[in-house]
C-alpha cells in the first residue's frame, strides 16, 4: 500500500514540543512557521513519491557485492541523487558549510519521514549526519573545509567504523592499528565489521571515521584514537584522488534492511593505489577517539530511535489499511453479514496499541529535539544547561524505547494480518524483519539502559529525573482540572488517564529512588534493573506527552473545532492512558525486584 506522511500529526507534535518557543531562539529568526509548513509539505511529496516506492525493491533486490564493489538496489542511486540535490542532507547543519541551519526540532519530522518511507535507504544519510556532527565538533578547520561541504552536498557519504570480529560492543578490544608516517598521516591496518553503507555506488567518495590504536597507546578504551580514512584520497582541488587501501571483503546476509549494504571492511590489505596500509588522518587528540566517536554515536542513537518511530508508523498504516479491507466474521454484537476485521474488538485493541505507542514515541523524540535546541541556542545559560541535561537524559529513552516498541508494533502488524501476515507478499513481514535490528544498532537496549542508569541518573543524583517528575505533576494537575469539566462522554476516560498517570508517576519515582539507594551497596542489582527502568521511563514519558496531547485536543474541541483529527488524537491518548500506562506497574515492580533476579541469575553460570 502507498505510504502517506502523517503531516497533521507532525504539526501537532511540533506544536506540543514547543515549536514557537524554539523558533524564537537566537539564530532561528529566518525559520518562520510558513517555512516549516513548506518544508513539511515538500518532504512529504519527496518521501511519498521518490523514496517510499523503493522500500519493497530494497527488500527483494538487495545490494550486490562483486570483487570489492557494491551495486545498490535499482532506484537507490537516483533516489539518493534526488535527495542530495534537494538539500535534505543539510537540514540541521550550519549555513556556513552549505547547510540550512534548521532547529533539530524542525528537522526531526523530515528525518523521521524519510525513515518511515524507506528504512534501508535512510541509514546512509543518517550516518552521514553523524560524521558531519563529529567533524563540526572535534575536526580541525582544514578537515572541516575538506569534508563537510561535500558531505552536506551529498557528493560524499560517511560511515562509523567501530567494532571488529573479536570486539563486539566491547570497544576496549579494538585492535586496528594506526602507524604514524613522516608526512603526518597514518597507515591503518585491521578489519571492521557491521559497517552500514561501508561500500556503495551512491556517491563519489565515502568518508570513514575509524577507531584504531597508535603503537604506543595504553590498553583499553583509553588507548583508542579516531581517524578519517577516505575511500579515495582527496586532491588539493577537492576532487577524489587515488583509491585508498580500504576494501570491502563482503556484505553481511541479514534478517532485514536488505537494501542497506552492511560491509566487512579490510584496512591495509594491499589493495588500492597507495601501497599497503590505508592512509588516515588523526581527528583531534590521540587516545580520545572513543570520546569523539560518542558525538557521532549520540546523533546516530537519536536517529535510530526515529527509525523505530518511522517504521512503526509505516507498519501501523499497512495494518490499518488491511483491517479496513479484509472482510471476515460477524460483529460480536450481531450483524447482517461478515464485516471488515477493523470492527472486531481485539483488532481494534491491536491497532490502537500500535497507534498509541507510535504517537507517544514521536512526541518524546520531538520534545527531546526541542530541548536540544534550547540547550544549544537559548541566551540564558541556566536554560541551556537544563536543556542539555534533559536532552541527554532522553536520548537513551528515544533510542531504547522507540526501537523496542517498533518490534512490538511490527509484530502486532503481522498479527492484524493473521495468517496473511506471515506471507511475504502482503508486506507486513518486512517491517517485522527490518525492525529487529533497531534495538541492537548503535548500542543494544541494555547498553542504552546502562547509560541511562550510570551517566543519566546516578551521575547527577537523579536531578534531571526528578525535574521531569516535577513537570509531570504539573500536567497531572491540569489533567485533574480538565477531567472535572469535560463533557460527560470524555470525563470517564480523562479521569482514568489522570488516575493511571498519577500511579505511573509514583512508579517512576519509586524506581529512581531505588536506583539511587541501591547504587550505594548493590551495583549489580542496579544494572539488573536498568532495562525495566528504561522501558518504564519510555512508558511514563509517553504517557506524559499523551496527557498533554489530550489536554490540547480538549481545548480545540472545547473551542468548537470539528476537525476529526482532534477527536481521533484524543481517543488515542485516552486509550494509551487506559491500556498502556498500566504497564508502569509491572515494569516498576520488576525493576525494584532486580536484586532477586540478579541472585537467581547465578543458576545460569
C-alpha positions as CSV (number, residue, x, y, z in Angstrom):
1,X,0.0,0.0,0.0
2,X,1.2,3.6,-0.6
3,X,2.8,5.3,2.3
4,X,1.2,8.6,3.5
5,X,3.1,11.1,5.5
6,X,1.3,11.8,8.8
7,X,1.5,15.5,8.3
8,X,-1.2,16.6,10.7
9,X,0.3,14.6,13.5
10,X,3.8,16.0,12.7
11,X,2.4,19.5,13.0
12,X,0.5,18.7,16.2
13,X,3.6,17.1,17.8
14,X,5.8,20.0,16.8
15,X,3.4,22.4,18.5
16,X,3.2,20.2,21.5
17,X,7.0,20.2,21.8
18,X,7.1,24.0,21.8
19,X,7.8,24.9,18.1
20,X,7.0,28.6,18.8
21,X,9.5,28.8,21.6
22,X,12.2,27.1,19.5
23,X,11.7,29.4,16.5
24,X,12.1,32.4,18.9
25,X,15.6,31.3,19.9
26,X,18.6,33.3,18.6
27,X,19.8,32.0,15.2
28,X,16.4,30.8,14.0
29,X,14.8,34.2,13.2
30,X,14.5,33.3,9.5
31,X,12.8,30.0,10.2
32,X,9.2,31.1,10.1
33,X,6.1,28.9,10.6
34,X,5.3,29.2,6.9
35,X,8.8,28.0,6.0
36,X,8.3,25.0,8.4
37,X,5.0,24.2,6.7
38,X,6.6,24.4,3.3
39,X,9.4,22.1,4.3
40,X,7.0,19.5,5.7
41,X,4.8,19.6,2.6
42,X,7.8,19.2,0.2
43,X,9.3,16.5,2.3
44,X,6.0,14.6,2.3
45,X,5.9,14.8,-1.5
46,X,9.5,13.7,-1.9
47,X,9.3,10.8,0.6
48,X,6.0,9.5,-0.8
49,X,6.9,9.8,-4.5
50,X,10.6,9.2,-4.7
51,X,11.7,7.1,-1.7
52,X,8.8,5.1,-0.4
53,X,8.2,3.2,-3.7
54,X,11.8,1.8,-3.4
55,X,11.1,0.2,0.0
56,X,9.9,-3.2,-1.3
57,X,12.5,-3.2,-4.0
58,X,15.3,-2.9,-1.4
59,X,13.9,-5.9,0.4
60,X,13.7,-8.2,-2.6
61,X,16.6,-6.9,-4.7
62,X,19.3,-6.2,-2.1
63,X,22.7,-4.5,-2.7
64,X,25.1,-6.8,-4.5
65,X,28.9,-7.4,-3.9
66,X,31.3,-8.2,-6.7
67,X,35.1,-8.1,-6.4
68,X,35.0,-5.4,-3.7
69,X,32.5,-3.2,-5.4
70,X,28.8,-2.8,-4.3
71,X,25.9,-2.1,-6.5
72,X,22.8,-0.8,-4.6
73,X,19.2,-1.7,-5.3
74,X,17.9,-0.4,-8.6
75,X,16.5,3.1,-8.0
76,X,18.5,3.8,-4.9
77,X,21.2,5.7,-6.8
78,X,18.7,8.0,-8.5
79,X,16.8,8.4,-5.2
80,X,20.0,9.5,-3.4
81,X,20.9,11.9,-6.2
82,X,17.4,13.5,-5.9
83,X,17.8,13.6,-2.1
84,X,21.1,15.3,-2.3
85,X,20.0,17.8,-5.0
86,X,17.0,18.8,-2.9
87,X,19.3,19.7,0.0
88,X,17.8,17.3,2.5
89,X,21.2,16.3,3.9
90,X,21.9,19.8,5.1
91,X,18.7,20.4,7.0
92,X,20.2,20.8,10.5
93,X,23.7,21.7,9.6
94,X,25.2,25.2,9.7
95,X,24.7,27.5,6.6
96,X,28.4,28.4,6.6
97,X,29.1,24.8,5.5
98,X,26.3,24.7,3.0
99,X,23.5,23.5,5.4
100,X,20.2,25.1,6.1
101,X,20.7,25.6,9.8
102,X,17.3,24.4,10.9
103,X,16.5,23.6,14.5
104,X,16.7,20.0,15.4
105,X,13.0,20.0,16.2
106,X,12.1,21.2,12.7
107,X,14.5,18.6,11.1
108,X,13.1,15.8,13.3
109,X,9.9,15.4,11.2
110,X,11.5,15.2,7.8
111,X,14.2,12.8,9.2
112,X,11.5,10.5,10.7
113,X,9.5,10.7,7.5
114,X,12.4,9.6,5.3
115,X,13.0,6.6,7.7
116,X,9.3,5.7,7.5
117,X,9.4,5.9,3.8
118,X,12.4,3.6,3.4
119,X,14.4,2.5,6.4
120,X,17.2,0.8,4.5
121,X,17.7,3.9,2.3
122,X,17.6,6.3,5.3
123,X,20.6,4.7,7.0
124,X,23.1,6.3,4.7
125,X,22.0,9.9,5.2
126,X,21.6,9.3,9.0
127,X,25.2,8.1,9.3
128,X,26.5,10.9,7.2
129,X,24.8,13.4,9.6
130,X,26.8,11.8,12.4
131,X,30.1,12.2,10.6
132,X,29.2,15.9,9.9
133,X,28.4,16.4,13.5
134,X,31.6,14.8,14.7
135,X,33.8,16.8,12.4
136,X,32.0,20.0,13.3
137,X,32.7,19.4,16.9
138,X,36.2,17.9,17.0
139,X,37.6,18.2,13.4
140,X,40.3,20.7,12.6
141,X,39.5,23.7,10.4
142,X,41.2,22.1,7.5
143,X,39.3,18.9,8.0
144,X,36.0,20.7,8.1
145,X,36.7,22.6,4.9
146,X,37.9,19.5,3.1
147,X,35.0,17.2,4.1
148,X,31.9,18.9,5.5
149,X,30.7,20.8,2.4
150,X,31.0,17.7,0.2
151,X,29.1,15.6,2.8
152,X,26.3,18.2,3.2
153,X,26.0,18.4,-0.6
154,X,25.6,14.6,-0.8
155,X,28.6,14.2,-3.1
156,X,30.2,12.1,-0.4
157,X,28.7,10.0,2.4
158,X,30.1,9.0,5.8
159,X,30.3,5.9,8.0
160,X,31.4,5.0,11.5
161,X,33.8,2.1,11.9
162,X,33.8,0.8,15.5
163,X,33.6,-2.8,16.1
164,X,35.7,-5.8,15.0
165,X,35.1,-9.6,15.0
166,X,36.7,-10.1,18.4
167,X,35.3,-6.9,20.0
168,X,31.5,-6.7,19.5
169,X,30.3,-3.9,21.7
170,X,33.4,-4.1,23.9
171,X,35.4,-1.4,22.2
172,X,38.3,-1.8,24.6
173,X,39.1,-4.9,22.4
174,X,39.6,-2.8,19.3
175,X,42.9,-3.9,17.6
176,X,43.1,-2.0,14.3
177,X,46.5,-0.3,14.2
178,X,47.4,3.2,13.1
179,X,51.2,3.8,12.4
180,X,52.4,7.4,12.1
181,X,54.1,8.4,8.9
182,X,56.8,11.1,8.3
183,X,54.3,13.2,6.4
184,X,51.9,13.5,9.3
185,X,49.5,10.9,8.0
186,X,48.9,7.4,9.5
187,X,48.7,4.0,7.9
188,X,45.8,1.8,9.2
189,X,45.6,-2.0,9.2
190,X,42.8,-4.2,10.6
191,X,39.3,-5.4,9.9
192,X,36.0,-3.7,10.7
193,X,32.6,-5.4,10.6
194,X,28.9,-4.3,10.5
195,X,29.8,-1.1,8.6
196,X,26.5,0.3,7.3
197,X,26.9,1.6,3.7
198,X,30.6,0.9,4.1
199,X,30.7,0.4,0.3
200,X,28.2,1.5,-2.3
201,X,27.7,3.3,-5.6
202,X,25.5,6.3,-4.4
203,X,28.3,8.9,-4.1
204,X,31.7,9.8,-5.4
205,X,33.5,9.1,-2.1
206,X,32.9,7.5,1.3
207,X,34.5,9.1,4.4
208,X,35.1,6.5,7.1
209,X,35.6,7.6,10.7
210,X,37.7,4.7,12.2
211,X,38.7,3.8,15.7
212,X,42.2,2.5,15.9
213,X,45.3,2.3,18.2
214,X,48.6,4.0,17.9
215,X,51.7,1.8,18.5
216,X,52.3,3.3,22.0
217,X,48.7,3.6,23.0
218,X,47.6,2.5,26.5
219,X,45.5,-0.6,26.8
220,X,41.7,-0.5,26.9
221,X,39.4,2.4,25.8
222,X,41.9,5.0,26.9
223,X,44.1,4.0,24.0
224,X,41.7,4.4,21.1
225,X,42.1,7.2,18.6
226,X,39.8,8.5,15.8
227,X,40.9,8.7,12.2
228,X,39.4,10.0,8.9
229,X,40.0,7.4,6.2
230,X,38.5,8.3,2.8
231,X,37.8,5.6,0.2
232,X,39.5,7.9,-2.3
233,X,42.2,10.3,-1.1
234,X,41.2,14.0,-1.7
235,X,43.2,16.1,-4.1
236,X,44.0,19.7,-3.4
237,X,41.2,20.9,-5.5
238,X,38.7,18.7,-3.6
239,X,38.3,16.0,-6.2
240,X,38.7,12.3,-5.4
241,X,42.3,11.1,-5.9
242,X,44.0,7.7,-5.6
243,X,42.0,4.7,-4.3
244,X,42.8,4.2,-0.6
245,X,43.8,0.8,0.9
246,X,40.3,0.2,2.4
247,X,38.5,-2.7,0.7
248,X,35.0,-4.3,1.1
249,X,35.6,-8.0,1.6
250,X,32.0,-9.0,1.7
251,X,28.4,-7.9,2.6
252,X,26.5,-9.4,5.5
253,X,23.4,-11.5,4.8
254,X,20.8,-10.1,7.2
255,X,17.4,-10.8,8.5
256,X,16.1,-7.4,7.3
257,X,17.0,-4.0,5.9
258,X,18.3,-5.8,2.8
259,X,18.6,-2.6,0.8
260,X,21.2,-1.3,3.2
261,X,24.7,-2.8,2.4
262,X,26.4,-3.9,5.6
263,X,30.1,-4.3,4.8
264,X,33.1,-6.1,6.2
265,X,36.0,-3.7,5.5
266,X,39.7,-4.5,5.3
267,X,42.2,-1.8,6.1
268,X,45.8,-2.4,4.9
269,X,45.3,-5.5,2.7
270,X,47.5,-4.1,-0.1
271,X,44.6,-3.1,-2.4
272,X,44.0,0.3,-3.9
273,X,46.6,2.7,-5.3
274,X,48.5,3.9,-2.2
275,X,50.5,0.9,-1.2
276,X,50.0,-1.2,1.9
277,X,48.1,0.5,4.7
278,X,45.1,2.7,4.5
279,X,46.0,6.4,4.6
280,X,44.3,8.1,7.6
281,X,44.2,11.4,9.3
282,X,44.0,11.9,13.1
283,X,40.9,13.6,14.4
284,X,41.5,15.8,17.5
285,X,44.0,14.5,20.1
286,X,45.4,11.0,20.2
287,X,43.8,8.4,22.6
288,X,40.5,10.4,22.8
289,X,38.8,8.6,19.9
290,X,36.0,6.9,21.8
291,X,35.1,10.2,23.4
292,X,34.9,11.8,20.0
293,X,33.0,8.8,18.4
294,X,30.3,9.2,21.1
295,X,29.5,12.6,19.4
296,X,28.6,10.7,16.3
297,X,27.1,7.9,18.2
298,X,24.7,10.1,20.2
299,X,23.5,11.7,17.0
300,X,23.0,8.2,15.5
301,X,21.2,6.9,18.6
302,X,18.6,9.7,18.3
303,X,18.3,8.9,14.6
304,X,17.9,5.2,15.2
305,X,15.2,6.0,17.7
306,X,13.4,8.0,15.0
307,X,13.8,5.0,12.7
308,X,11.9,2.9,15.2
309,X,9.1,5.5,15.2
310,X,9.1,5.8,11.4
311,X,8.9,2.1,10.9
312,X,6.1,1.9,13.5
313,X,4.2,4.5,11.6
314,X,4.6,2.5,8.3
315,X,3.6,-0.8,9.9
316,X,0.5,0.8,11.5
317,X,-0.6,2.3,8.2
318,X,-0.2,-1.0,6.5
319,X,-2.1,-2.9,9.1
320,X,-4.9,-0.4,9.3
321,X,-5.5,-0.4,5.6
322,X,-5.6,-4.2,5.6
323,X,-8.0,-4.3,8.5
324,X,-10.4,-1.9,6.7
325,X,-10.4,-4.1,3.6
326,X,-10.3,-7.6,5.0
327,X,-13.8,-9.0,5.5
328,X,-14.1,-11.9,7.9
329,X,-16.5,-12.9,10.7
330,X,-19.6,-11.2,12.0
331,X,-19.6,-8.4,14.5
332,X,-19.8,-9.7,18.1
333,X,-22.9,-7.6,18.8
334,X,-24.6,-9.1,15.7
335,X,-24.6,-8.1,12.0
336,X,-26.3,-9.0,8.8
337,X,-23.2,-10.5,7.3
338,X,-19.4,-10.6,7.6
339,X,-17.7,-7.3,8.5
340,X,-14.2,-5.8,7.9
341,X,-12.0,-7.1,10.7
342,X,-11.4,-3.5,11.8
343,X,-14.8,-3.9,13.6
344,X,-13.5,-6.7,15.9
345,X,-12.6,-5.6,19.4
346,X,-9.2,-7.2,19.6
347,X,-8.2,-6.0,16.2
348,X,-9.1,-2.5,17.4
349,X,-7.0,-3.1,20.5
350,X,-4.0,-4.0,18.5
351,X,-4.4,-1.1,16.1
352,X,-4.8,1.4,18.9
353,X,-1.8,0.0,20.7
354,X,0.2,0.4,17.5
355,X,-1.0,4.0,17.0
356,X,-0.7,4.9,20.7
357,X,2.9,3.6,21.1
358,X,4.0,5.3,17.8
359,X,2.5,8.7,18.6
360,X,3.8,8.6,22.2
361,X,7.3,7.8,21.0
362,X,7.1,10.5,18.3
363,X,6.1,13.1,20.9
364,X,9.0,12.1,23.2
365,X,11.5,12.4,20.4
366,X,10.2,15.9,19.4
367,X,10.3,17.1,22.9
368,X,13.9,15.8,23.2
369,X,14.8,17.7,19.9
370,X,13.3,20.9,21.3
371,X,15.4,20.5,24.5
372,X,18.5,20.1,22.3
373,X,17.7,23.4,20.6
374,X,17.2,25.2,23.9
375,X,20.4,23.6,25.1
376,X,22.4,25.0,22.3
377,X,20.7,28.3,21.4
378,X,19.0,29.7,24.4
379,X,20.5,33.0,25.6
380,X,20.1,32.1,29.3
381,X,23.0,29.8,30.5
382,X,20.8,28.1,33.1
383,X,18.2,27.3,30.5
384,X,20.9,26.0,28.1
385,X,22.3,23.7,30.9
386,X,18.8,22.4,31.7
387,X,18.0,21.8,28.0
388,X,21.3,19.9,27.5
389,X,20.6,17.8,30.6
390,X,17.1,16.9,29.6
391,X,18.1,16.1,26.0
392,X,21.0,13.8,27.2
393,X,18.6,12.1,29.6
394,X,16.1,11.5,26.9
395,X,18.4,10.2,24.2
396,X,18.6,6.6,25.6
397,X,14.8,6.7,26.0
398,X,14.3,7.8,22.4
399,X,16.7,5.1,21.2
400,X,15.8,2.2,23.5
401,X,12.1,2.7,24.0
402,X,11.3,3.7,20.4
403,X,13.2,0.7,18.9
404,X,11.7,-1.8,21.4
405,X,8.2,-0.6,20.6
406,X,9.0,-0.8,16.9
407,X,9.4,-4.6,17.3
408,X,6.2,-4.8,19.2
409,X,4.3,-2.6,16.7
410,X,5.6,-4.5,13.7
411,X,4.7,-7.8,15.4
412,X,1.2,-6.6,16.0
413,X,1.0,-5.6,12.4
414,X,1.7,-9.2,11.4
415,X,-0.9,-10.3,13.9
416,X,-3.5,-8.0,12.5
417,X,-3.0,-9.6,9.1
418,X,-3.4,-13.1,10.6
419,X,-2.0,-15.9,8.5
420,X,-1.5,-13.5,5.6
421,X,0.9,-11.5,7.7
422,X,3.3,-14.5,7.7
423,X,3.2,-14.4,3.9
424,X,5.9,-12.1,2.4
425,X,3.7,-10.9,-0.4
426,X,1.5,-8.9,2.0
427,X,4.4,-6.8,3.1
428,X,3.8,-6.9,6.9
429,X,6.7,-9.3,7.5
430,X,9.2,-6.9,6.0
431,X,8.5,-4.4,8.8
432,X,9.0,-7.1,11.4
433,X,12.3,-8.2,9.9
434,X,13.5,-4.7,9.4
435,X,12.6,-3.6,13.0
436,X,14.5,-6.4,14.7
437,X,17.9,-4.7,14.2
438,X,16.9,-1.4,15.7
439,X,17.2,-2.4,19.4
440,X,20.7,-3.7,18.5
441,X,22.0,-0.8,16.3
442,X,24.2,1.8,17.9
443,X,24.3,0.1,21.3
444,X,21.8,-2.5,22.4
445,X,18.9,-1.7,24.6
446,X,20.9,-2.9,27.6
447,X,23.7,-0.5,26.6
448,X,21.2,2.3,26.4
449,X,19.8,1.3,29.8
450,X,23.3,1.1,31.4
451,X,23.9,4.6,30.1
452,X,20.5,5.7,31.4
453,X,21.4,4.4,34.9
454,X,25.1,5.4,35.1
455,X,25.5,8.6,33.1
456,X,22.0,10.0,33.2
457,X,20.6,9.1,36.7
458,X,23.5,8.3,39.1
459,X,25.9,11.0,37.8
460,X,23.6,13.9,38.8
461,X,22.0,12.2,41.7
462,X,18.7,11.9,39.9
463,X,18.3,15.7,39.5
464,X,17.2,15.5,35.9
465,X,14.8,12.6,36.5
466,X,13.2,14.5,39.5
467,X,12.9,17.6,37.4
468,X,11.0,15.6,34.8
469,X,8.8,14.1,37.5
470,X,8.0,17.6,38.8
471,X,7.0,18.8,35.4
472,X,4.8,15.7,35.0
473,X,2.9,16.6,38.2
474,X,2.1,20.0,36.7
475,X,0.5,18.2,33.8
476,X,-1.3,15.8,36.2
477,X,-2.8,18.8,38.0
478,X,-4.0,20.3,34.6
479,X,-5.5,16.8,33.8
480,X,-7.3,16.8,37.1
481,X,-8.8,20.2,36.4
482,X,-9.8,19.4,32.8
483,X,-11.3,16.0,33.6
484,X,-13.6,17.7,36.1
485,X,-15.1,20.0,33.5
486,X,-15.0,17.8,30.4
487,X,-18.1,16.7,28.5
488,X,-19.7,13.5,30.0
489,X,-18.6,11.3,27.1
490,X,-14.9,12.2,27.8
491,X,-14.9,12.6,31.5
492,X,-14.5,8.9,32.4
493,X,-11.6,8.5,30.0
494,X,-9.8,11.6,31.3
495,X,-10.3,10.6,34.9
496,X,-8.9,7.1,34.2
497,X,-5.9,8.7,32.4
498,X,-5.5,11.0,35.4
499,X,-5.5,8.2,37.9
500,X,-3.2,5.9,35.8
501,X,-0.8,8.8,35.1
502,X,-0.7,9.6,38.8
503,X,0.1,5.9,39.6
504,X,2.7,5.9,36.8
505,X,4.5,8.9,38.2
506,X,4.7,7.2,41.6
507,X,6.0,4.0,40.0
508,X,8.7,6.0,38.1
509,X,9.7,8.0,41.1
510,X,10.0,4.8,43.2
511,X,12.4,3.3,40.7
512,X,14.5,6.4,40.6
513,X,14.8,6.2,44.4
514,X,15.6,2.5,44.2
515,X,18.4,3.2,41.7
516,X,19.9,5.9,43.8
517,X,19.7,4.0,47.0
518,X,20.8,0.5,45.7
519,X,23.8,2.0,43.9
520,X,25.5,2.6,47.3
521,X,25.5,-1.1,48.2
522,X,24.5,-3.4,45.3
523,X,25.6,-2.1,41.9
524,X,24.8,-5.4,40.1
525,X,21.1,-5.1,41.2
526,X,21.0,-1.5,39.8
527,X,22.2,-2.6,36.4
528,X,19.9,-5.7,36.5
529,X,17.1,-3.1,36.9
530,X,18.3,-0.9,34.0
531,X,16.2,-2.2,31.1
532,X,12.9,-2.3,33.1
533,X,13.8,1.2,34.3
534,X,14.5,2.5,30.8
535,X,11.2,1.0,29.4
536,X,9.3,2.4,32.4
537,X,10.7,5.8,31.6
538,X,9.5,5.4,28.0
539,X,6.0,4.3,29.0
540,X,5.7,7.2,31.5
541,X,7.2,9.9,29.4
542,X,5.0,8.7,26.6
543,X,2.0,8.9,29.0
544,X,3.1,12.4,29.9
545,X,3.1,13.5,26.3
546,X,-0.2,11.8,25.6
547,X,-1.8,13.5,28.6
548,X,-0.6,16.8,27.2
549,X,-2.0,15.8,23.8
550,X,-5.4,15.0,25.4
551,X,-5.4,18.5,27.1
552,X,-4.6,20.2,23.8
553,X,-7.3,18.3,22.0
554,X,-9.8,19.1,24.7
555,X,-9.0,22.8,24.2
556,X,-9.5,22.6,20.5
557,X,-12.8,20.6,20.8
558,X,-14.0,23.0,23.5
559,X,-13.3,25.9,21.2
560,X,-15.6,24.5,18.6
561,X,-13.2,22.6,16.3
562,X,-15.0,19.8,14.3
563,X,-11.7,18.5,12.8
564,X,-11.9,14.8,13.3
565,X,-8.1,14.7,13.9
566,X,-8.6,16.1,17.4
567,X,-11.2,13.6,18.3
568,X,-9.1,10.7,17.0
569,X,-6.0,12.0,18.8
570,X,-8.0,12.4,22.0
571,X,-9.3,8.8,21.7
572,X,-5.7,7.5,21.1
573,X,-4.5,9.4,24.2
574,X,-7.3,8.0,26.3
575,X,-6.6,4.5,25.1
576,X,-2.9,5.0,26.0
577,X,-3.9,6.1,29.5
578,X,-6.2,3.2,29.9
579,X,-4.3,0.3,28.3
580,X,-0.6,1.2,28.0
581,X,0.2,3.4,31.1
582,X,-0.7,0.5,33.4
583,X,2.5,-1.2,32.2
584,X,4.3,1.1,34.6
585,X,3.1,-1.1,37.5
586,X,4.8,-4.3,36.2
587,X,7.9,-2.5,35.0
588,X,8.4,-0.7,38.3
589,X,7.8,-3.9,40.2
590,X,10.3,-5.8,38.1
591,X,12.9,-3.0,38.4
592,X,12.6,-2.9,42.2
593,X,12.9,-6.7,42.5
594,X,16.1,-6.7,40.3
595,X,18.2,-7.8,43.3
596,X,16.2,-11.0,43.4
597,X,16.6,-11.6,39.7
598,X,20.3,-11.0,39.9
599,X,20.6,-13.7,42.6
600,X,18.5,-16.1,40.5
601,X,20.8,-15.5,37.5
602,X,23.6,-17.3,39.3
603,X,21.9,-20.5,38.1
604,X,22.9,-19.6,34.5
605,X,26.6,-19.6,35.3
